Amino acid sequence: MGLKGKLVVSVEVKCGGYLFHDLYQTKPHHLSNISPDKVTGFDLHEGGICEVGSVVTWKYKDDGNEKIAKCVIDEVIDDEKKSITWKVIGGDLLEAYNTFTVNISCDQHWITWTLVYEKKTEDTPEPLTFFGYVTDLTKDIEAHHVEK
């Protein structure tokens, strides 16, 4: 049927991938200071920051529009692979997609984003604007760390 999809992008960064993993694992609320035009808020609803099963809401601007994504940390946070996966359980992405997960994994100089989704209809577009969003966010984070 072709409703399921997966998009993967790897972005080379000048700063170490461990900085990205540390940011998403221990200080995700700092993203709104690093990239205020893209991340406008982060709220923790259940659990601890970046613990499996924690429920959070990301507030963000995508394609110029204010959006939210309520997520649960879906899988084991892998410190060795520097990987975190969020499963979207509410918000704007679920208007077009039945399921949507976002994984970020970091190695020494590469940040890899993987989006796995199931479209509601054949006519639903691929999430390319969101794909561009995470790529641009990566560049903002890199610029923040390189400037320091």
N, CA, C and O atoms as a MOPAC input file, in Angstrom:
PM7 MOZYME 1SCF
protein

 N      0.80700 1    -1.19700 1     0.00000 1
 C      0.00000 1     0.00000 1     0.00000 1
 C      0.85300 1     1.26500 1     0.00000 1
 O      0.40300 1     2.30500 1    -0.48100 1
 N      2.07500 1     1.19900 1     0.52900 1
 C      2.97100 1     2.33900 1     0.45800 1
 C      2.68900 1     3.44000 1     1.45200 1
 O      3.16100 1     4.56100 1     1.25800 1
 N      1.93800 1     3.17500 1     2.51200 1
 C      1.62600 1     4.22300 1     3.47100 1
 C      2.72100 1     4.41900 1     4.51300 1
 O      2.80400 1     5.47700 1     5.13600 1
 N      3.55800 1     3.41000 1     4.70400 1
 C      4.62900 1     3.52600 1     5.68300 1
 C      5.86400 1     4.10700 1     5.00600 1
 O      6.13300 1     3.84800 1     3.83300 1
 N      6.60500 1     4.89600 1     5.77200 1
 C      7.79500 1     5.49700 1     5.20200 1
 C      8.88000 1     5.68800 1     6.23600 1
 O      8.64500 1     5.63300 1     7.44300 1
 N     10.08000 1     5.91600 1     5.72100 1
 C     11.23200 1     6.14700 1     6.57900 1
 C     12.16000 1     7.10300 1     5.84500 1
 O     12.51200 1     6.88100 1     4.68600 1
 N     12.54800 1     8.16100 1     6.52900 1
 C     13.49700 1     9.11900 1     5.98900 1
 C     14.68700 1     9.18300 1     6.93300 1
 O     14.51900 1     9.22600 1     8.15200 1
 N     15.88500 1     9.18900 1     6.37100 1
 C     17.10800 1     9.23600 1     7.17200 1
 C     18.02500 1    10.29900 1     6.57700 1
 O     18.24100 1    10.35300 1     5.36700 1
 N     18.55400 1    11.13400 1     7.45200 1
 C     19.55200 1    12.11500 1     7.02100 1
 C     20.67600 1    12.12600 1     8.04900 1
 O     20.43700 1    12.08500 1     9.25600 1
 N     21.90400 1    12.18200 1     7.54800 1
 C     23.07400 1    12.33300 1     8.40200 1
 C     23.71900 1    13.66800 1     8.06100 1
 O     23.96400 1    13.98500 1     6.89700 1
 N     23.98700 1    14.44200 1     9.11200 1
 C     24.57400 1    15.76000 1     8.93500 1
 C     25.93900 1    15.76200 1     9.61700 1
 O     26.05200 1    15.44000 1    10.80000 1
 N     26.96300 1    16.12400 1     8.86900 1
 C     28.30300 1    16.21000 1     9.44600 1
 C     28.38600 1    17.49000 1    10.28800 1
 O     27.93000 1    18.55400 1     9.86900 1
 N     28.97400 1    17.36400 1    11.47700 1
 C     29.11000 1    18.51500 1    12.36400 1
 C     30.56800 1    18.68000 1    12.78400 1
 O     31.32400 1    17.71100 1    12.85400 1
 N     30.94500 1    19.91900 1    13.06000 1
 C     32.31600 1    20.21000 1    13.47200 1
 C     32.53300 1    19.92900 1    14.95200 1
 O     33.64100 1    19.60300 1    15.37700 1
 N     31.45600 1    20.06000 1    15.74000 1
 C     31.57300 1    19.76400 1    17.17300 1
 C     31.24400 1    18.28800 1    17.38400 1
 O     30.61700 1    17.66400 1    16.52800 1
 N     31.65000 1    17.74300 1    18.48400 1
 C     31.43800 1    16.32400 1    18.73700 1
 C     29.97600 1    15.95300 1    18.90800 1
 O     29.19300 1    16.70900 1    19.48300 1
 N     29.61700 1    14.78000 1    18.40400 1
 C     28.25300 1    14.27700 1    18.54000 1
 C     27.83200 1    14.10000 1    19.98100 1
 O     26.64200 1    14.14700 1    20.29200 1
 N     28.80100 1    13.89400 1    20.87400 1
 C     28.47600 1    13.73400 1    22.28700 1
 C     27.78800 1    14.98900 1    22.83300 1
 O     26.97400 1    14.88800 1    23.75100 1
 N     28.10300 1    16.17800 1    22.28000 1
 C     27.45100 1    17.40800 1    22.71600 1
 C     25.96300 1    17.38300 1    22.39700 1
 O     25.14500 1    17.83800 1    23.19700 1
 N     25.61100 1    16.85600 1    21.23500 1
 C     24.20500 1    16.73800 1    20.85300 1
 C     23.49000 1    15.75900 1    21.77500 1
 O     22.40000 1    16.03900 1    22.27300 1
 N     24.11700 1    14.60900 1    21.99600 1
 C     23.49400 1    13.59300 1    22.84100 1
 C     23.29500 1    14.13800 1    24.25600 1
 O     22.23700 1    13.93700 1    24.85100 1
 N     24.28700 1    14.81500 1    24.78900 1
 C     24.17100 1    15.39000 1    26.12000 1
 C     23.05200 1    16.42000 1    26.17200 1
 O     22.29200 1    16.46400 1    27.13900 1
 N     22.94900 1    17.24200 1    25.14500 1
 C     21.89900 1    18.25800 1    25.08900 1
 C     20.51500 1    17.61100 1    25.11000 1
 O     19.66000 1    18.00800 1    25.90200 1
 N     20.28700 1    16.62200 1    24.25000 1
 C     18.97200 1    15.97000 1    24.19100 1
 C     18.70800 1    15.08900 1    25.40400 1
 O     17.55200 1    14.89800 1    25.78100 1
 N     19.75100 1    14.55100 1    26.01900 1
 C     19.55700 1    13.64600 1    27.15200 1
 C     19.39800 1    14.39300 1    28.47100 1
 O     18.60700 1    13.97300 1    29.31600 1
 N     20.11900 1    15.47600 1    28.66700 1
 C     20.08400 1    16.12200 1    29.97700 1
 C     19.55900 1    17.55300 1    29.97400 1
 O     19.15700 1    18.05900 1    31.02200 1
 N     19.55500 1    18.21700 1    28.81400 1
 C     19.16000 1    19.63100 1    28.78100 1
 C     18.26900 1    19.97800 1    27.58900 1
 O     18.50600 1    20.99600 1    26.93900 1
 N     17.26800 1    19.18100 1    27.28200 1
 C     16.45400 1    19.49000 1    26.09800 1
 C     15.73600 1    20.83900 1    26.20400 1
 O     15.41500 1    21.45500 1    25.18700 1
 N     15.48800 1    21.28800 1    27.41500 1
 C     14.83000 1    22.57800 1    27.61100 1
 C     15.72500 1    23.75000 1    27.17800 1
 O     15.22800 1    24.86600 1    27.03100 1
 N     17.01500 1    23.52900 1    26.97400 1
 C     17.92200 1    24.57600 1    26.50700 1
 C     17.79900 1    24.83200 1    25.00500 1
 O     18.28800 1    25.84600 1    24.50600 1
 N     17.15100 1    23.92200 1    24.28700 1
 C     17.04200 1    24.09300 1    22.83200 1
 C     16.32700 1    25.38500 1    22.44600 1
 O     16.62500 1    25.97400 1    21.40700 1
 N     15.38200 1    25.82800 1    23.28100 1
 C     14.67800 1    27.06900 1    22.95100 1
 C     15.59900 1    28.28600 1    23.08200 1
 O     15.32900 1    29.32000 1    22.47200 1
 N     16.67300 1    28.18600 1    23.85700 1
 C     17.66400 1    29.26500 1    23.92800 1
 C     18.63600 1    29.19600 1    22.76500 1
 O     19.09900 1    30.22600 1    22.27500 1
 N     18.94600 1    27.98900 1    22.32400 1
 C     19.90700 1    27.78100 1    21.23800 1
 C     19.29300 1    28.10900 1    19.88200 1
 O     19.94400 1    28.70600 1    19.02500 1
 N     18.04200 1    27.71600 1    19.69400 1
 C     17.37200 1    27.91800 1    18.40400 1
 C     15.93600 1    28.40200 1    18.62800 1
 O     14.98800 1    27.66500 1    18.35800 1
 N     15.76800 1    29.64900 1    19.12600 1
 C     14.43100 1    30.12700 1    19.48400 1
 C     13.47300 1    30.27800 1    18.30700 1
 O     12.25800 1    30.31000 1    18.50100 1
 N     14.00600 1    30.37200 1    17.08800 1
 C     13.11400 1    30.46900 1    15.93000 1
 C     12.56900 1    29.10200 1    15.50900 1
 O     11.67400 1    29.02200 1    14.66700 1
 N     13.11400 1    28.02000 1    16.09900 1
 C     12.64500 1    26.67000 1    15.76100 1
 C     12.01100 1    25.95900 1    16.95300 1
 O     10.97100 1    25.31800 1    16.80200 1
 N     12.62000 1    26.06200 1    18.13600 1
 C     12.08500 1    25.40700 1    19.33700 1
 C     11.58600 1    26.49300 1    20.26900 1
 O     12.36200 1    27.33700 1    20.71700 1
 N     10.28400 1    26.47600 1    20.56700 1
 C      9.70600 1    27.53700 1    21.38700 1
 C      9.38500 1    27.06500 1    22.80100 1
 O      9.03900 1    27.88100 1    23.65600 1
 N      9.49300 1    25.76500 1    23.06300 1
 C      9.23600 1    25.29400 1    24.41400 1
 C      9.42100 1    23.79900 1    24.56100 1
 O      9.41100 1    23.05100 1    23.58300 1
 N      9.58800 1    23.38300 1    25.79400 1
 C      9.73600 1    21.97800 1    26.14400 1
 C      9.10700 1    21.80900 1    27.51600 1
 O      9.49700 1    22.48500 1    28.46800 1
 N      8.12700 1    20.90100 1    27.62400 1
 C      7.46500 1    20.63800 1    28.90200 1
 C      7.56400 1    19.15900 1    29.23000 1
 O      7.31000 1    18.30200 1    28.38200 1
 N      7.93400 1    18.87100 1    30.46200 1
 C      7.99000 1    17.50400 1    30.96300 1
 C      6.67600 1    17.22800 1    31.69400 1
 O      6.32600 1    17.95600 1    32.62300 1
 N      5.94400 1    16.18400 1    31.28900 1
 C      4.65600 1    15.85000 1    31.89200 1
 C      4.74800 1    14.67600 1    32.85800 1
 O      4.12600 1    14.69200 1    33.92000 1
 N      5.52100 1    13.66300 1    32.49300 1
 C      5.66400 1    12.46100 1    33.32000 1
 C      7.09600 1    11.98100 1    33.25400 1
 O      7.76300 1    12.11600 1    32.22800 1
 N      7.57000 1    11.41400 1    34.36800 1
 C      8.91400 1    10.84500 1    34.39900 1
 C      9.96500 1    11.91100 1    34.57600 1
 O      9.67600 1    13.04000 1    34.97300 1
 N     11.19700 1    11.53200 1    34.27400 1
 C     12.31700 1    12.45300 1    34.37400 1
 C     12.79200 1    12.83700 1    32.98900 1
 O     12.42100 1    12.22300 1    31.98900 1
 N     13.62000 1    13.86400 1    32.95300 1
 C     14.14000 1    14.29800 1    31.65000 1
 C     14.88400 1    13.13400 1    31.02100 1
 O     15.83600 1    12.59700 1    31.58800 1
 N     14.43400 1    12.76500 1    29.85700 1
 C     15.04000 1    11.71700 1    29.03800 1
 C     15.19200 1    10.38400 1    29.75000 1
 O     16.25800 1     9.76900 1    29.71600 1
 N     14.13100 1     9.94900 1    30.38800 1
 C     14.04500 1     8.58200 1    30.89500 1
 C     13.03800 1     7.85000 1    30.02100 1
 O     12.05300 1     8.44000 1    29.57800 1
 N     13.27700 1     6.57800 1    29.77400 1
 C     12.33700 1     5.79600 1    28.97700 1
 C     10.96700 1     5.85600 1    29.65400 1
 O     10.84800 1     5.65500 1    30.86300 1
 N      9.95000 1     6.13300 1    28.86400 1
 C      8.58900 1     6.25100 1    29.37200 1
 C      8.19300 1     7.67300 1    29.73500 1
 O      7.02100 1     7.94000 1    30.00000 1
 N      9.15500 1     8.58700 1    29.74900 1
 C      8.83700 1     9.98200 1    30.04600 1
 C      7.96400 1    10.56200 1    28.93800 1
 O      8.12800 1    10.23800 1    27.76200 1
 N      7.03600 1    11.42600 1    29.33900 1
 C      6.15000 1    12.08800 1    28.38900 1
 C      6.49700 1    13.57500 1    28.37900 1
 O      6.53100 1    14.22700 1    29.42300 1
 N      6.75100 1    14.09200 1    27.19000 1
 C      7.14000 1    15.49000 1    27.02800 1
 C      6.34100 1    16.12100 1    25.89400 1
 O      5.78600 1    15.42100 1    25.04600 1
 N      6.28900 1    17.43300 1    25.88900 1
 C      5.72900 1    18.16900 1    24.76300 1
 C      6.79600 1    19.11100 1    24.23600 1
 O      7.36400 1    19.91700 1    24.97300 1
 N      7.05100 1    18.98800 1    22.94100 1
 C      7.92700 1    19.91300 1    22.23600 1
 C      7.03500 1    20.94700 1    21.56800 1
 O      6.06200 1    20.58800 1    20.90400 1
 N      7.35100 1    22.21100 1    21.73400 1
 C      6.67800 1    23.29300 1    21.01500 1
 C      7.70200 1    23.81200 1    20.01400 1
 O      8.84400 1    24.10400 1    20.36900 1
 N      7.27800 1    23.92100 1    18.75700 1
 C      8.24600 1    24.27200 1    17.72200 1
 C      7.57000 1    25.02300 1    16.58300 1
 O      6.34500 1    25.03100 1    16.45700 1
 N      8.38600 1    25.64500 1    15.77000 1
 C      7.91100 1    26.31100 1    14.55900 1
 C      8.42500 1    25.51900 1    13.37600 1
 O      9.63200 1    25.33500 1    13.21700 1
 N      7.50800 1    25.05000 1    12.54900 1
 C      7.86700 1    24.30500 1    11.35100 1
 C      7.19400 1    24.98700 1    10.17800 1
 O      5.97700 1    25.17600 1    10.17600 1
 N      7.97200 1    25.35300 1     9.19500 1
 C      7.45600 1    26.03900 1     8.01600 1
 C      6.73200 1    27.32700 1     8.42000 1
 O      5.75100 1    27.72500 1     7.79200 1
 N      7.24000 1    27.97800 1     9.49300 1
 C      6.68800 1    29.23900 1     9.96500 1
 C      5.46600 1    29.12400 1    10.85800 1
 O      4.95300 1    30.14000 1    11.32700 1
 N      4.99100 1    27.91900 1    11.10400 1
 C      3.77900 1    27.73200 1    11.90300 1
 C      4.10900 1    27.15300 1    13.27200 1
 O      4.96500 1    26.27700 1    13.39700 1
 N      3.41400 1    27.65700 1    14.31000 1
 C      3.55500 1    27.11500 1    15.66200 1
 C      2.93700 1    25.72100 1    15.70500 1
 O      1.80900 1    25.52600 1    15.25300 1
 N      3.67000 1    24.75700 1    16.24500 1
 C      3.17200 1    23.38500 1    16.32900 1
 C      3.58600 1    22.77000 1    17.65400 1
 O      4.44100 1    23.30200 1    18.36200 1
 N      2.96300 1    21.63400 1    17.98000 1
 C      3.36300 1    20.88500 1    19.16000 1
 C      3.48700 1    19.41300 1    18.78900 1
 O      2.86100 1    18.92600 1    17.84700 1
 N      4.30900 1    18.73100 1    19.55900 1
 C      4.44000 1    17.27900 1    19.43500 1
 C      4.54200 1    16.72000 1    20.84900 1
 O      5.53100 1    16.94700 1    21.54600 1
 N      3.52200 1    15.99600 1    21.26100 1
 C      3.57300 1    15.31200 1    22.55100 1
 C      4.18600 1    13.95100 1    22.28700 1
 O      3.72900 1    13.20800 1    21.41900 1
 N      5.23800 1    13.62800 1    23.05500 1
 C      6.02400 1    12.42900 1    22.76800 1
 C      6.28900 1    11.63500 1    24.03600 1
 O      6.27100 1    12.16400 1    25.14700 1
 N      6.53500 1    10.35400 1    23.83100 1
 C      7.02600 1     9.49200 1    24.89700 1
 C      8.37400 1     8.94900 1    24.43100 1
 O      8.54700 1     8.58800 1    23.26700 1
 N      9.31900 1     8.90100 1    25.36000 1
 C     10.60000 1     8.28500 1    25.01000 1
 C     10.33200 1     6.80100 1    24.91300 1
 O      9.98200 1     6.14600 1    25.89500 1
 N     10.50300 1     6.28500 1    23.71300 1
 C      9.94400 1     4.98900 1    23.32900 1
 C     10.88600 1     3.81600 1    23.52700 1
 O     10.42700 1     2.69000 1    23.71700 1
 N     12.16000 1     4.04300 1    23.48900 1
 C     13.11000 1     2.94000 1    23.53600 1
 C     14.21000 1     3.25300 1    24.53000 1
 O     14.31300 1     4.37100 1    25.03500 1
 N     15.00400 1     2.28300 1    24.79400 1
 C     16.15100 1     2.47600 1    25.67500 1
 C     17.02100 1     3.58700 1    25.11000 1
 O     17.31300 1     3.62500 1    23.91400 1
 N     17.42500 1     4.48300 1    25.98500 1
 C     18.37100 1     5.51200 1    25.58000 1
 C     19.73600 1     4.84100 1    25.55000 1
 O     20.23300 1     4.36800 1    26.57200 1
 N     20.32300 1     4.80900 1    24.38700 1
 C     21.57400 1     4.08900 1    24.19600 1
 C     22.74700 1     5.06300 1    24.29100 1
 O     23.04500 1     5.78700 1    23.34100 1
 N     23.40800 1     5.06900 1    25.45200 1
 C     24.53600 1     5.98700 1    25.64000 1
 C     25.72600 1     5.61700 1    24.76500 1
 O     26.48800 1     6.49000 1    24.35000 1
 N     25.89000 1     4.32200 1    24.48000 1
 C     27.00500 1     3.89400 1    23.63900 1
 C     26.82400 1     4.40300 1    22.20900 1
 O     27.75800 1     4.93100 1    21.60600 1
 N     25.60800 1     4.23600 1    21.67300 1
 C     25.32900 1     4.71200 1    20.31500 1
 C     24.87800 1     6.16500 1    20.31300 1
 O     24.67700 1     6.76300 1    19.25700 1
 N     24.72100 1     6.72900 1    21.51500 1
 C     24.24100 1     8.10300 1    21.66900 1
 C     22.94400 1     8.28600 1    20.87900 1
 O     22.85500 1     9.12600 1    19.98300 1
 N     21.94900 1     7.48300 1    21.23400 1
 C     20.69600 1     7.42800 1    20.48600 1
 C     19.49800 1     7.58800 1    21.42000 1
 O     19.45700 1     7.00800 1    22.50600 1
 N     18.51800 1     8.39000 1    20.97400 1
 C     17.26100 1     8.58700 1    21.69600 1
 C     16.13000 1     8.51600 1    20.66900 1
 O     16.24100 1     9.06800 1    19.57500 1
 N     15.03300 1     7.82800 1    21.03400 1
 C     13.87100 1     7.73200 1    20.14700 1
 C     12.63000 1     8.25500 1    20.86800 1
 O     12.33000 1     7.86300 1    21.99500 1
 N     11.92100 1     9.15200 1    20.18400 1
 C     10.65900 1     9.66900 1    20.69000 1
 C      9.53000 1     9.16200 1    19.80100 1
 O      9.62500 1     9.21500 1    18.57400 1
 N      8.47400 1     8.67700 1    20.41500 1
 C      7.26600 1     8.28600 1    19.68700 1
 C      6.23600 1     9.39500 1    19.90400 1
 O      5.90700 1     9.73000 1    21.04200 1
 N      5.73500 1     9.95700 1    18.81500 1
 C      4.74700 1    11.02500 1    18.90700 1
 C      3.40400 1    10.40700 1    19.29700 1
 O      2.92400 1     9.47700 1    18.64900 1
 N      2.80500 1    10.94100 1    20.37000 1
 C      1.51700 1    10.41400 1    20.85100 1
 C      0.41500 1    11.47300 1    20.80300 1
 O     -0.73000 1    11.19100 1    21.15500 1
 N      0.75000 1    12.67300 1    20.37400 1
 C     -0.23700 1    13.74000 1    20.24400 1
 C      0.35800 1    14.91800 1    19.52000 1
 O      1.57700 1    15.03100 1    19.39300 1
 N     -0.50000 1    15.79800 1    19.04300 1
 C     -0.02600 1    17.01300 1    18.39900 1
 C     -0.22600 1    17.02900 1    16.89800 1
 O     -0.91300 1    16.18200 1    16.32700 1
 N      0.39300 1    18.01700 1    16.27900 1
 C      0.16500 1    18.32600 1    14.86700 1
 C      0.57900 1    17.22000 1    13.90100 1
 O     -0.09400 1    17.00700 1    12.89300 1
 N      1.65800 1    16.52200 1    14.18200 1
 C      2.10600 1    15.47500 1    13.25800 1
 C      1.07000 1    14.36200 1    13.10000 1
 O      0.97700 1    13.74400 1    12.04000 1
 N      0.29400 1    14.10700 1    14.15400 1
 C     -0.67800 1    13.01500 1    14.07800 1
 C     -1.95500 1    13.41200 1    13.33000 1
 O     -2.86700 1    12.59800 1    13.18500 1
 N     -2.02100 1    14.65800 1    12.85800 1
 C     -3.13200 1    15.03600 1    11.98400 1
 C     -2.96800 1    14.38500 1    10.60600 1
 O     -3.95600 1    14.06700 1     9.94300 1
 N     -1.71900 1    14.18900 1    10.18200 1
 C     -1.44600 1    13.62200 1     8.85900 1
 C     -0.91800 1    12.19400 1     8.90400 1
 O     -0.95100 1    11.47900 1     7.90200 1
 N     -0.42800 1    11.78400 1    10.08100 1
 C      0.22200 1    10.47900 1    10.18400 1
 C     -0.40700 1     9.66900 1    11.31700 1
 O     -0.70700 1    10.20500 1    12.38500 1
 N     -0.60000 1     8.38500 1    11.07300 1
 C     -1.11800 1     7.49600 1    12.12000 1
 C     -0.07500 1     7.25800 1    13.19700 1
 O     -0.39600 1     7.23100 1    14.38500 1
 N      1.17400 1     7.08500 1    12.78300 1
 C      2.28500 1     6.90900 1    13.70500 1
 C      3.44400 1     7.75000 1    13.21700 1
 O      3.58800 1     8.01200 1    12.02300 1
 N      4.28000 1     8.17300 1    14.17700 1
 C      5.43700 1     8.98800 1    13.81700 1
 C      6.45900 1     8.83000 1    14.93200 1
 O      6.15800 1     9.10000 1    16.09400 1
 N      7.66600 1     8.39500 1    14.58400 1
 C      8.75800 1     8.32400 1    15.56000 1
 C      9.95000 1     9.10300 1    15.01700 1
 O     10.17700 1     9.18700 1    13.81000 1
 N     10.69700 1     9.66400 1    15.95200 1
 C     11.87300 1    10.45600 1    15.62600 1
 C     13.03500 1     9.89000 1    16.42600 1
 O     12.95600 1     9.77500 1    17.64900 1
 N     14.11600 1     9.53700 1    15.73300 1
 C     15.31600 1     9.05200 1    16.39900 1
 C     16.47200 1     9.96900 1    16.03400 1
 O     16.62800 1    10.36500 1    14.87900 1
 N     17.27300 1    10.29600 1    17.03100 1
 C     18.51400 1    11.00700 1    16.77900 1
 C     19.63900 1    10.15200 1    17.33700 1
 O     19.60200 1     9.73100 1    18.49300 1
 N     20.63200 1     9.90400 1    16.50900 1
 C     21.81900 1     9.18400 1    16.96600 1
 C     23.03200 1    10.01500 1    16.56600 1
 O     23.05200 1    10.65800 1    15.51700 1
 N     24.03000 1     9.98400 1    17.42100 1
 C     25.17400 1    10.86500 1    17.25700 1
 C     26.45900 1    10.05400 1    17.36400 1
 O     26.62200 1     9.25300 1    18.28500 1
 N     27.36100 1    10.26300 1    16.42500 1
 C     28.69800 1     9.70600 1    16.61900 1
 C     29.66700 1    10.88100 1    16.62100 1
 O     29.24800 1    12.02500 1    16.79300 1
 N     30.91200 1    10.62300 1    16.44000 1
 C     31.90600 1    11.67100 1    16.64700 1
 C     31.62100 1    12.93700 1    15.84100 1
 O     31.66600 1    14.03600 1    16.39400 1
 N     31.33100 1    12.80700 1    14.55800 1
 C     31.11400 1    13.99800 1    13.72900 1
 C     29.87400 1    13.90300 1    12.84400 1
 O     29.74000 1    14.66500 1    11.88600 1
 N     28.97000 1    12.98100 1    13.15300 1
 C     27.75600 1    12.83100 1    12.35200 1
 C     26.53800 1    12.75500 1    13.26600 1
 O     26.53400 1    12.03900 1    14.26700 1
 N     25.52000 1    13.50300 1    12.90300 1
 C     24.23300 1    13.45100 1    13.59100 1
 C     23.25200 1    12.85200 1    12.59200 1
 O     23.08300 1    13.36900 1    11.48800 1
 N     22.60600 1    11.75700 1    12.98700 1
 C     21.68100 1    11.07100 1    12.08600 1
 C     20.27100 1    11.14900 1    12.65600 1
 O     20.02000 1    10.74300 1    13.79100 1
 N     19.37300 1    11.66800 1    11.86200 1
 C     17.95000 1    11.73600 1    12.20000 1
 C     17.22200 1    10.68200 1    11.37300 1
 O     17.43200 1    10.57500 1    10.16500 1
 N     16.36900 1     9.90700 1    12.02900 1
 C     15.54600 1     8.91800 1    11.34100 1
 C     14.09000 1     9.18000 1    11.69200 1
 O     13.71400 1     9.18600 1    12.86500 1
 N     13.28400 1     9.39500 1    10.67900 1
 C     11.84200 1     9.58700 1    10.85700 1
 C     11.14700 1     8.35000 1    10.30400 1
 O     11.35600 1     7.98500 1     9.14700 1
 N     10.33300 1     7.71200 1    11.11200 1
 C      9.55900 1     6.55000 1    10.67900 1
 C      8.10000 1     6.90900 1    10.89600 1
 O      7.71900 1     7.35600 1    11.97800 1
 N      7.28100 1     6.71400 1     9.86600 1
 C      5.90700 1     7.19600 1     9.94000 1
 C      4.97900 1     6.32200 1     9.11900 1
 O      5.40800 1     5.54800 1     8.26400 1
 N      3.70600 1     6.46800 1     9.40300 1
 C      2.65800 1     5.83700 1     8.60500 1
 C      1.66500 1     6.92700 1     8.23400 1
 O      1.03200 1     7.52900 1     9.10100 1
 N      1.53600 1     7.17400 1     6.92700 1
 C      0.63000 1     8.21000 1     6.44700 1
 C     -0.82000 1     7.75500 1     6.61400 1
 O     -1.12300 1     6.56500 1     6.53000 1
 N     -1.71300 1     8.72500 1     6.85200 1
 C     -3.13500 1     8.39900 1     7.00500 1
 C     -3.76800 1     8.02800 1     5.66300 1
 O     -4.65700 1     7.17900 1     5.60400 1
 N     -3.30400 1     8.67200 1     4.58800 1
 C     -3.83700 1     8.37600 1     3.25700 1
 C     -2.69200 1     8.36100 1     2.25100 1
 O     -1.59400 1     8.84100 1     2.53200 1
 N     -2.96100 1     7.81200 1     1.09400 1
 C     -1.96000 1     7.80200 1     0.01200 1
 C     -1.58200 1     9.22500 1    -0.39900 1
 O     -0.46000 1     9.46700 1    -0.84400 1
 N     -2.51700 1    10.16600 1    -0.24900 1
 C     -2.28900 1    11.54800 1    -0.66600 1
 C     -1.49200 1    12.36400 1     0.34700 1
 O     -1.06600 1    13.47800 1     0.04100 1
 N     -1.28700 1    11.83400 1     1.53100 1
 C     -0.51300 1    12.54800 1     2.54000 1
 C      0.92400 1    12.68200 1     2.05400 1
 O      1.53900 1    11.69600 1     1.64700 1
 N      1.46400 1    13.90700 1     2.09600 1
 C      2.84200 1    14.07400 1     1.61900 1
 C      3.85100 1    13.48600 1     2.59300 1
 O      3.56200 1    13.28800 1     3.77300 1
 N      5.03200 1    13.21300 1     2.07700 1
 C      6.13700 1    12.79600 1     2.93400 1
 C      6.45500 1    13.98400 1     3.85200 1
 O      6.24100 1    15.12800 1     3.45100 1
 N      6.95400 1    13.74900 1     5.05800 1
 C      7.21800 1    14.85600 1     5.99700 1
 C      8.52700 1    15.59400 1     5.68000 1
 O      9.42100 1    15.68600 1     6.52100 1
 N      8.61500 1    16.10500 1     4.47200 1
 C      9.86400 1    16.73700 1     4.03800 1
 C     10.12800 1    18.06800 1     4.72700 1
 O     11.28700 1    18.41100 1     4.96300 1
 N      9.06700 1    18.84200 1     5.06200 1
 C      9.32500 1    20.09200 1     5.76900 1
 C      9.86000 1    19.80200 1     7.17200 1
 O     10.73600 1    20.51500 1     7.66100 1
 N      9.34000 1    18.76300 1     7.81800 1
 C      9.85000 1    18.39900 1     9.13900 1
 C     11.28200 1    17.87100 1     9.02500 1
 O     12.11800 1    18.11200 1     9.89500 1
 N     11.54000 1    17.16000 1     7.95500 1
 C     12.88100 1    16.65100 1     7.67600 1
 C     13.86800 1    17.81900 1     7.54400 1
 O     14.96300 1    17.78500 1     8.10400 1
 N     13.46600 1    18.84000 1     6.80300 1
 C     14.28900 1    20.04500 1     6.68500 1
 C     14.43800 1    20.75800 1     8.01900 1
 O     15.49400 1    21.31000 1     8.32600 1
 N     13.37300 1    20.74000 1     8.80600 1
 C     13.38700 1    21.36700 1    10.12400 1
 C     14.48200 1    20.75500 1    11.01300 1
 O     15.27300 1    21.48800 1    11.60700 1
 N     14.53200 1    19.41600 1    11.10700 1
 C     15.53000 1    18.78800 1    11.99000 1
 C     16.94700 1    19.00000 1    11.46300 1
 O     17.89400 1    19.09300 1    12.24300 1
 N     17.08900 1    19.07400 1    10.15500 1
 C     18.40200 1    19.35300 1     9.56800 1
 C     18.85300 1    20.76900 1     9.92900 1
 O     20.00100 1    20.97800 1    10.32100 1
 N     17.95100 1    21.73600 1     9.79600 1
 C     18.27600 1    23.12400 1    10.14700 1
 C     18.54300 1    23.26500 1    11.64200 1
 O     19.43700 1    24.01000 1    12.04400 1
 N     17.77600 1    22.55800 1    12.46800 1
 C     17.98900 1    22.58800 1    13.91400 1
 C     19.38700 1    22.06500 1    14.25600 1
 O     20.06600 1    22.61000 1    15.12500 1
 N     19.80200 1    21.01700 1    13.57100 1
 C     21.14700 1    20.46500 1    13.77900 1
 C     22.20500 1    21.52200 1    13.48900 1
 O     23.17700 1    21.65400 1    14.23300 1
 N     22.01900 1    22.27000 1    12.41500 1
 C     22.97900 1    23.31600 1    12.05100 1
 C     23.00900 1    24.42600 1    13.10000 1
 O     24.07400 1    24.96700 1    13.39600 1
 N     21.84000 1    24.77200 1    13.66900 1
 C     21.78900 1    25.78300 1    14.72700 1
 C     22.54700 1    25.31800 1    15.97200 1
 O     23.28800 1    26.09000 1    16.58100 1
 N     22.35500 1    24.05400 1    16.34100 1
 C     23.02900 1    23.51100 1    17.52500 1
 C     24.53600 1    23.48600 1    17.29300 1
 O     25.31800 1    23.84000 1    18.17500 1
 N     24.92900 1    23.06500 1    16.10000 1
 C     26.36300 1    23.04400 1    15.77400 1
 C     26.94100 1    24.45200 1    15.88000 1
 O     27.99200 1    24.64200 1    16.49100 1
 N     26.26500 1    25.44300 1    15.29000 1
 C     26.76400 1    26.81800 1    15.33000 1
 C     26.88600 1    27.31000 1    16.77200 1
 O     27.83200 1    28.02200 1    17.10700 1
 N     25.95200 1    26.94200 1    17.60600 1
 C     25.99700 1    27.34100 1    19.01400 1
 C     27.24400 1    26.76100 1    19.70800 1
 O     27.92200 1    27.46400 1    20.45800 1
 N     27.53600 1    25.49700 1    19.45500 1
 C     28.68700 1    24.85900 1    20.10600 1
 C     30.01800 1    25.28900 1    19.48700 1
 O     31.02400 1    25.37100 1    20.19200 1
 N     30.03700 1    25.55800 1    18.20400 1
 C     31.28200 1    25.97600 1    17.55800 1
 C     31.63500 1    27.40500 1    17.98700 1
 O     32.81100 1    27.74200 1    18.12400 1
 N     30.61000 1    28.24200 1    18.19900 1
 C     30.84400 1    29.62200 1    18.60700 1
 C     31.45300 1    29.70400 1    19.99700 1
 O     32.19000 1    30.64500 1    20.29100 1
 N     31.16000 1    28.73900 1    20.85400 1
 C     31.62000 1    28.80600 1    22.26000 1
 C     33.11000 1    28.68500 1    22.35900 1
 O     33.66000 1    28.72100 1    23.46000 1

